[in-house]
Amino acid sequence: KVLINKREHELAEGATLADAVAAIAAQPPFAAAVNTQFVPKTQYAQHRLHDGDSIEIISPVTGG
C-alpha cells in the first residue's frame, strides 16, 4: 500500500513509480516525488516503491 496524492492505493509487489502514475492515469505534463524527493521522468520505471511510500504527482498551474 502506498499513498498517491494522499489517497491510499494498493499496488503489486515490486511496483515502480511508473506503475503508480499508470494507476491514477496521470496526464502530462506532471512531476513526481516519492517521500518528498523529486524523481526524474527517466527514472520512473526503475524507481521501486515500498510499502508506506508517499507519492505526489503534481501538474503545473498556469495563470497570473
C-alpha positions, 0 to 999 in steps of 0.5 A, a space after each residue: 500500500 502506498 499513498 498517491 496524492 494522499 489517497 491510499 492505493 494498493 499496488 503489486 509487489 515490486 511496483 515502480 513509480 511508473 506503475 503508480 502514475 499508470 494507476 491514477 492515469 496521470 496526464 502530462 505534463 506532471 512531476 513526481 516525488 516519492 517521500 518528498 524527493 523529486 524523481 526524474 521522468 527517466 527514472 520512473 520505471 526503475 524507481 521501486 516503491 515500498 510499502 508506506 511510500 508517499 507519492 505526489 504527482 503534481 501538474 503545473 498551474 498556469 495563470 497570473 
